[in-house]
Amino acid sequence: CGACITICPADAFELEPKTRRVTFHNDRCLACGLCLKACPPRAMEVHF
């Protein structure tokens, strides 16, 4: 849905326009958890 892309303050998520796949860049992540709160249940799993 792209909620994680919109809410992430570190731009850790990137949408590939052609495939509509989301890539997560761990090196940019601040571990703030905003993406998990914005994400529909069970659509994403993150282990800090």
Buried (B, 14 or more C-beta within 10 A) or exposed (E): EEBBBEBBEBEBBBEEEEEEEBEBEEEEBEEEEBBEEBBEEEEBEEEE
